[in-house]
Amino acid sequence: MKISIITVTYNSSATIEDCIASVNNQTYLDIEHIIIDGASKDDTVNIIESLPNRVSKIVSEPDKGIYDAMNKGINLATGDIVGILNSDDLFYDNDVLQNLVDVFESEEIDCVYGNLVFFNSEGKITRKWKSKPYEQGLFSKSWSPAHPTFYCKKGLYDKYGLYKIDYKIAADVELMLRFLELNKVRSRFTDKYMVRMLTGGVSTQGIKSTIIITKELRRAFKENQIPFNLVRYLFYKFLKIKEFIS
């Protein structure tokens, strides 16, 4: 079972070496690592090319944003399973992909997701994101899988579509809503930490990003013809934020 890992980069010279190392150190060997670079102006591409790595393909050209770059990677992927590893994120340990394959091979499922931890620039863990098995209606309660842990069969993208590039922040949640809630793909939650995610990304920048995400999620439910109650959503969103702060 081949796994395609897509890493999107743009001026990522400060973090890409550690990201690539976390892929290189995986004990599972059947990996296709695809890097889609948005025409970086720093040394990102030179660093990638200078390192021993498992990178199968490098594309460096202008794009229409991170979701457009992810779509480029998916279209190039030849693996059975596809996942995203951001250029400033790391696998939690060296056995993440082996454990992932074990889950896929144990039963007939379409996608797997797990837990992640947030860490700061000093390497200190600042927050843990513990997920749970999917149930119908969870998205309306401000729940979604942790996208960096979300791995699914390549055929799902062919059948149900790619990321919508006109979303600013929430195209990943819209895609998972479309896959899980609308099309009811077979999912499995694995109660293991899979990714170490660096804080400071677009979707973790406070109240401004929360407002944008809420607007985009409202749109996502409408486009997928799924009922959405804004008051109910905001109530659960508040509970989640309170839990993270406490």
N, C-alpha and C positions, 0 to 999 in steps of 0.2 A: 504494500500500500504506500504510494508516494504522497508526500505532503508538500504542497506548495505554500511557501511563506512569502508574503508580499510586504516589503518595507518601502514606505514612501519617504523621500528625503528632500529637504531644501535647506541649504546652508546648515547642514547637520554635522559639521566637522568636530564639534565638541563632544558628540555622543555616539557617532556611528561606529567607532571602533569597538566600544563595549557592546553595542547591539549585535554586531557581527560575531564577536567572540561568544556571546551567549548562544548563537545559532551553531557555531563551530563546535561548541562543547556538548551539544546534545548527543546522548548515547545512541539515539535512533539515527540510522544512516541514510535512509531513502528520502532525502530532502532536496527540494528544488527551491532555492532562495532567489527571488526576483526583486531587484531594486529599481524603483521608478523615481528618478530624480527630476525635480522641476527646474532644471538648468541653474543649479547652484552657482553662486558667485564666489564661494570660498573653496576650500580644498576637499570638499566632501568626496567627489568622484576620484580624485587622486589618492585619497586615503583608502577608499574601497579597493581600488586597483592595486594598491601596494601591499595589501594584507593577504595572508593565506586565508582562504575562506571557501564557503560552499556556494558562492554566488553563481547562479547559472546564467542569469541575464541581467544586464544593466541598460536602462534606457535613461538618457538625460536630455530633456527637451522641455520647453514651456508647457504648462498645463492650465486647466481651468479650475484649479483648486485640489484639495486633498482627495475628495471623493472621485474626481475625474482620474487622478493618478491611481487610486485603488482600482478603478474599473479597468484601466490599462493593464495593470498587473493581473487581474482576474482573466482578462482576455488572452494574456500570454501564458497563463498557467496550464500545465499539462498533468498536474497531480490529481489523485483521486479526491483528496481533501484540500481545502484552501483556508488559510487563516491570515490575519494581519498582525505584524509585529512593528509597532511604530519605531521610528529611528532613535527615539530617546527612551525606549522601554527595553526590558530584559526578561528572558525567561526566568521563572522563579528558581528552578534548579535544572540540573542536567538531564533529568529523566522525564521532563514535561511531555515531550512528543512521544516517547515510548508509552507512557501511561495513557496518552490520548489514543494511540493506535489500539492499545489493549481494550479500551472501551468500545471503539468502533467495531472491533473484531468479535466482541463478546455477544453482540445482538444486532438486529436489523434496525438501525437508526440513521437519521440524516444529518444531525448536528450534535455537537457536544460543547458545553461551556462549563466554566468553573469559577474559582475565586481569584482575586488579585489583591495586591497591596500597593499603596501609594508611598513613594519615597521622595525626599527632597534632594536638593543639589549636594547636600553633605552625606547622602546615603542613608539617612535615618528614616525608618518607617514612620509615616505620619497618620496613616489610616488604613483600615482593612475593609475590603468589600467582600462580604460573605453572601453568596447567592443562595438559590434554592430551586427545587424542581419547578418547571413551568406548569402553570394551571391557567385555563381560559379566564380572561378578565384581569390578569395581573398587570398588564400594561396600563390599564385605566387607573391603577393605583400607584402610578409613578414608578413602576418596576420595569427593569429590563435586564437581560444578561449583561455582564461586563463585556463590552465589545472586543477588547483585546484578547479575551479568552474564547471567543466564539469561532469555532471551526466547523465547516459544513462541507458536504459533498459538492464537487464542482458542478454537477448536474442541476443543483438547485438554482444557481445563477442563470444557467441556460434556460431553465423552465419558468422561473418567477421574476427574473430581471436583476439588474445591477443597482448600485447606489444612485440616487437621484442627485445630480450635481448642482441643482439650484437650491438645495438646502445648505445653510451655512454651518450648522453644528450637528443637527439631529438626523442626518441621512442614515447613519448607522442604526439608530433606534427605529427609524421608519422601515428599514430593510428587515430587521429582526421581527418587527410587528407584522410585516407582510408575510414573512416566512412562517412564523410560529402561530400567530393569531388568525390571520386570514386563510392561509393555505394549510395550516395544521400539519406541518412537517414533524417528523418523529424526532424528538429531542431527548437528550440525557444530560442531567447535571452531575458533574463529578465533584465531590466535596474535597477538592485539592486546590492549593494555590498554584496558579499557572504562570502569572505575569507580575513583574515589578514595574509599576507605572510611575513615571516621573510627573510630579505635580507641576502646574503652571501652563498646561495646554489650554486651547480655546474653550473646551467644555468644562474647565474647572476654575474659571475666572470670576466667580462670585455672582452677584445679583444680576449683572448685565447678561451673562450667559444663561442664567436661569430664565430670564424673561424671553430670550430668543428661543431657547429650547421649548418652553411652554407654548409659544406661538406655533413653532414648527410641529410640535406633537399634536396640537389641535388640528393643524392642516393634515397631518399624516392620517389621523383617524378618519377625517372627512374623505380624503382621497381613497382610502381603503374601505369606505362605507361601513365603518365600525362605530357604534354609539360612543359618545364621549361626553362626560359631565365635568365641566371645568372646575366647579366648586369641589367636587369629590377628588379630582386629580390634585388640586392645590392643597387639599387637606392632607393627603398622603405624602405629597411633596414636602410639606412643612414637617411632618413627622420624621421623614428621612433626613432632612437637613438638621433637625434637632438631635437626631441619633448620632450623626457624624460629628456634631460640635461637642456633644457631651462626652 
